[in-house]
Amino acid sequence: MFVEREQDVLRAASMYYLQDLKMEVIARHLGTSRSTVSRLLKKARETGLVEITLRPASTRAPGLGRSISSAFGIETYVVPVPDHAGSVERLDQVAMTAARLLGSWFDSDMVLGVAWGTTLAAVSRYLAPKPTRGAAVVQLNGAANMRTSGVEYASDLISSFGSAFGAAVHHFSVPAFFDYPDTKAAMWRERSVRRVLDMQRRADIAVFSVGAVAGAVPSHVYSAGYLDEADVRHLHAEGVVGDVCTVFLRADGSWRDVSLNGRATGPTPAELQRVPRRMCVVAGDNKVAPLLAALRAHLVTDLVVDEVTATALVEAAPGRPHARPRAARTP
């Protein structure tokens, strides 16, 4: 029987952390099993023999998170990334953090509302399997457009969330935008549509990003046939800077009198505010204006954002007061 001694703990920790040897190799050296080596390493950490510290080089993340949280009264998770990081790397890092947080929050007998888009597709790729019971995932906005049905794209994305959590999936088989507000009103009376709308209202968590009208990398809703050129010109004329769940916002967070919103199928900001926890996942310089609009519309309770975008956000909205600041978090 292997008796744990201080020198064995030291030897195991030295070989693992300093010599970079695998546990199987260490076990052979010590004449014991891999599980015992794992236990020795755990003891090394618990006794303080080994201390693990993460030191991101010159990161501004903690201070940025506190500034955003204080300004808007939300939980903020700023993901440290180098200033030279490309858009794909920034998105991947933010998506991984959002997926980890979502996995820790979502559990059995809960309802998760998911809005489709490029950012949420990235989040779906990093979801770790977590079986639940009695849970459901519901699509928050329609997907069909003038070019394609859009159903396959949104369906695969929503289904990936359901698969990760072993949850029932509720698709929303309507267009992203109706041609006429009257058509939307009629569809909203249909029982099949009302069933999905009811599931959306029961959501415990909503996860979404923000779409940007302008920028070098247009958001999916503006680049995949959901709007024609006349629609985009109209949005610019009305001062729209982006959208949340395909509902359009001006820079000040107003949305009620934006004409295209009468045809949109996503939840309105007033409806979205009823969801207890609302995670917004953002990466990209062109997302600063729509993110600020979403914050001013009080649509976000938890923000996951990369360090570069967070810096631009703080610079765009300095010193904005809020009555009830929340704690900032840095993953």
C-alpha positions in Angstrom: 0.0 0.0 0.0 1.4 3.4 -1.0 1.7 5.8 2.0 1.5 9.5 1.1 4.6 11.2 2.5 5.7 14.8 2.1 8.6 13.9 -0.1 6.3 11.9 -2.4 4.0 14.9 -2.7 7.1 17.1 -3.5 8.5 14.6 -6.0 5.2 14.2 -7.8 4.6 17.9 -8.0 8.2 18.6 -9.2 7.9 16.0 -12.0 4.5 17.2 -13.1 4.8 21.0 -12.9 8.6 21.5 -13.4 9.6 18.5 -15.6 6.3 18.4 -17.5 6.0 14.6 -17.1 2.7 12.8 -17.6 0.9 11.2 -14.7 1.5 7.7 -16.1 5.3 8.3 -16.2 5.3 9.7 -12.7 3.4 6.7 -11.4 6.0 4.4 -12.9 8.8 6.4 -11.2 7.0 6.3 -7.8 5.9 2.7 -8.2 2.2 3.6 -7.7 -1.0 4.2 -9.7 -2.1 7.2 -11.8 -5.0 7.8 -9.4 -2.5 8.1 -6.5 -0.4 10.6 -8.4 -3.5 12.6 -9.0 -4.2 12.6 -5.3 -0.6 13.6 -4.6 -0.9 16.6 -7.0 -4.2 17.6 -5.4 -2.6 17.5 -1.9 0.3 19.7 -3.3 -2.2 22.3 -4.3 -4.3 22.1 -1.1 -1.2 22.4 1.2 0.2 25.4 -0.7 3.2 23.5 -1.9 2.0 24.4 -5.4 0.3 27.7 -6.2 -1.3 28.2 -9.6 -1.6 31.9 -10.8 -2.9 33.2 -14.0 -1.1 36.4 -15.1 -2.5 37.8 -18.4 0.1 40.2 -19.7 -0.9 43.8 -18.9 -4.6 43.0 -19.0 -7.1 45.8 -18.3 -10.0 43.4 -17.9 -10.7 43.7 -14.2 -10.8 47.5 -14.3 -12.9 47.5 -17.5 -15.3 45.1 -15.9 -15.8 47.2 -12.8 -16.3 50.3 -14.9 -19.0 48.7 -17.1 -20.7 47.0 -14.1 -20.8 50.3 -12.2 -22.1 52.3 -15.2 -24.9 49.9 -16.2 -25.7 47.8 -13.1 -25.0 44.5 -14.7 -22.6 41.5 -14.2 -19.7 41.9 -16.5 -17.3 39.2 -17.7 -14.4 40.8 -19.6 -12.4 38.2 -21.5 -8.7 39.1 -21.7 -7.3 39.1 -25.2 -4.2 40.7 -26.7 -4.7 44.0 -28.5 -3.4 42.4 -31.7 -5.8 39.4 -31.5 -7.9 38.9 -34.7 -11.6 38.9 -34.9 -11.9 35.1 -35.0 -9.7 34.7 -31.9 -11.6 37.3 -30.0 -14.9 35.7 -30.9 -13.7 32.2 -30.0 -12.4 33.3 -26.6 -15.7 35.1 -25.8 -17.7 32.2 -27.0 -15.8 29.7 -24.8 -16.4 31.9 -21.7 -20.1 32.3 -22.5 -20.5 28.6 -23.0 -18.9 27.8 -19.7 -21.1 30.4 -17.9 -24.2 29.1 -19.6 -23.4 25.6 -18.6 -23.0 26.6 -14.9 -26.3 28.5 -14.9 -28.7 26.3 -16.9 -30.1 23.3 -15.2 -33.1 20.9 -15.0 -36.6 22.3 -15.2 -35.4 25.5 -16.8 -36.2 27.2 -20.1 -33.4 28.7 -22.2 -34.3 31.2 -25.0 -31.7 31.4 -27.8 -31.5 34.0 -30.6 -29.7 32.8 -33.7 -26.7 34.5 -35.2 -23.0 34.2 -35.9 -21.9 34.8 -32.3 -24.4 32.3 -30.8 -23.3 29.7 -33.4 -19.8 30.1 -32.0 -21.1 29.7 -28.5 -22.8 26.5 -29.5 -19.6 24.9 -30.6 -18.1 25.2 -27.1 -21.0 23.9 -25.0 -19.9 21.1 -22.8 -22.5 18.3 -22.4 -24.6 18.7 -19.3 -27.7 16.3 -19.1 -30.8 17.9 -17.6 -34.3 16.8 -16.8 -37.5 18.6 -17.8 -35.5 21.5 -19.4 -36.3 23.2 -22.7 -34.6 25.3 -25.3 -36.7 27.7 -27.3 -35.9 29.8 -30.4 -36.5 33.5 -29.8 -36.9 34.8 -33.3 -37.9 33.6 -36.7 -35.4 32.7 -39.4 -37.0 32.6 -42.9 -36.0 35.3 -45.4 -36.5 36.4 -48.9 -33.7 34.2 -50.3 -34.0 31.0 -48.3 -36.2 29.5 -45.6 -33.4 30.1 -43.1 -34.8 27.2 -41.1 -31.9 24.8 -41.5 -29.4 27.4 -40.2 -31.5 28.3 -37.1 -32.7 24.8 -36.6 -29.1 23.4 -36.4 -28.0 26.2 -34.1 -31.0 25.8 -31.6 -30.7 22.0 -31.8 -27.1 22.1 -30.7 -28.1 23.9 -27.5 -30.8 21.3 -26.9 -28.3 18.4 -27.6 -25.7 19.8 -25.2 -28.3 20.0 -22.3 -30.4 17.0 -23.2 -33.3 19.5 -23.4 -36.5 19.6 -25.5 -36.2 21.9 -28.4 -38.9 24.3 -29.6 -38.3 25.9 -33.0 -40.0 29.1 -34.2 -41.1 28.4 -37.8 -41.9 31.9 -38.9 -40.0 34.5 -41.0 -37.5 36.8 -39.4 -39.6 39.7 -40.7 -43.1 39.6 -42.1 -43.9 41.7 -45.2 -46.8 43.3 -43.4 -47.6 44.0 -39.7 -51.1 42.7 -40.3 -49.7 39.3 -41.4 -47.7 39.1 -38.2 -50.8 40.0 -36.1 -52.8 37.2 -37.8 -50.0 34.6 -37.3 -49.6 35.6 -33.6 -53.2 34.3 -33.2 -52.4 30.9 -34.5 -52.2 28.2 -31.8 -49.0 26.7 -33.1 -47.3 30.1 -32.9 -48.8 31.0 -29.6 -47.4 27.8 -28.1 -43.9 28.9 -28.9 -44.5 32.4 -27.7 -45.8 31.0 -24.4 -42.6 29.0 -24.1 -40.5 32.1 -24.8 -42.4 33.9 -22.0 -41.4 31.1 -19.6 -37.7 31.5 -20.3 -35.4 31.7 -17.2 -32.4 32.6 -19.3 -32.1 34.4 -22.7 -28.8 34.4 -24.6 -28.2 36.7 -27.5 -25.8 39.0 -29.2 -26.2 42.4 -30.9 -26.4 43.0 -34.6 -24.6 45.9 -36.2 -26.0 47.8 -39.1 -22.6 49.3 -40.0 -19.0 48.0 -39.8 -16.5 46.0 -41.8 -18.1 42.7 -40.7 -21.9 43.0 -41.1 -24.0 40.9 -38.8 -25.9 37.9 -40.1 -29.3 39.6 -40.3 -27.8 42.4 -42.6 -25.8 40.1 -44.8 -27.9 37.0 -45.5 -31.0 38.3 -47.3 -33.2 39.3 -44.3 -33.4 42.9 -45.4 -33.3 44.5 -48.8 -31.4 47.7 -49.7 -34.5 49.9 -49.1 -35.0 48.4 -45.6 -31.4 49.2 -44.7 -31.7 52.8 -46.0 -34.8 53.2 -44.0 -33.1 51.9 -40.9 -30.2 54.5 -41.4 -32.8 57.2 -41.9 -34.5 56.3 -38.6 -31.2 56.4 -36.7 -31.0 52.6 -36.1 -27.6 51.4 -35.0 -28.3 47.7 -34.6 -30.7 45.0 -33.3 -31.3 42.5 -30.5 -33.2 39.4 -31.5 -33.9 41.2 -34.9 -35.7 44.1 -33.1 -34.0 47.3 -34.1 -32.6 49.9 -31.6 -31.5 53.5 -31.9 -28.3 54.7 -30.2 -30.3 55.9 -27.2 -32.0 52.5 -26.8 -35.4 53.6 -28.2 -37.3 51.1 -30.4 -41.1 51.5 -30.2 -41.5 53.8 -33.2 -39.0 52.1 -35.5 -41.3 51.1 -38.4 -39.6 47.7 -39.3 -40.2 46.5 -35.7 -43.9 46.1 -36.5 -42.8 43.3 -38.8 -40.1 41.7 -36.7 -40.7 38.4 -35.0 -38.2 38.6 -32.1 -39.3 39.5 -28.6 -39.5 43.3 -28.1 -37.3 44.9 -25.5 -40.3 45.1 -23.1 -40.9 41.3 -23.5 -37.2 40.5 -23.2 -36.9 42.4 -20.0 -39.2 39.9 -18.3 -36.6 37.2 -18.6 -34.8 37.0 -15.2 -31.3 36.5 -16.7 -30.3 37.9 -20.0 -26.8 37.1 -21.3 -25.4 39.2 -24.1 -22.3 37.9 -25.8 -20.3 40.4 -27.8 -17.0 40.5 -29.7 -16.0 43.0 -32.4 -15.3 46.7 -32.8 -18.4 47.2 -34.9 -20.6 45.9 -32.0 -19.9 48.9 -29.7 -22.7 51.1 -30.9 -25.5 48.4 -30.8 -24.2 47.1 -27.5 -24.4 50.5 -26.0 -27.9 50.8 -27.3 -28.9 47.5 -25.8 -27.4 48.5 -22.4 -29.3 51.8 -22.6 -32.5 49.8 -23.3 -31.8 47.7 -20.1 -31.8 44.5 -22.1 -28.7 43.0 -20.5 -28.2 41.5 -17.0 -24.9 39.6 -17.8 -22.4 40.8 -20.4 -19.6 38.6 -21.9 -17.3 40.8 -23.9 -13.7 40.8 -25.2 -11.2 43.2 -23.7 -10.8 45.3 -26.9 -14.5 45.8 -27.3 -14.9 46.5 -23.6 -12.2 49.3 -23.9 -14.1 50.9 -26.8 -17.4 50.6 -24.9 -16.0 52.4 -21.9 -14.5 55.1 -24.1 -17.9 55.5 -25.9 -19.9 55.9 -22.7 -17.7 57.5 -20.0 -19.0 58.2 -16.5 -22.6 57.0 -17.0 -24.1 56.7 -13.6 -26.4 53.8 -12.4 -28.3 53.4 -9.2 -27.5 49.8 -8.3 -24.0 48.7 -9.5 -23.2 45.0 -9.5 -19.9 43.1 -9.2 -17.6 42.7 -12.1 -16.2 39.3 -13.1 -13.1 38.4 -15.0 -13.0 34.7 -16.1 
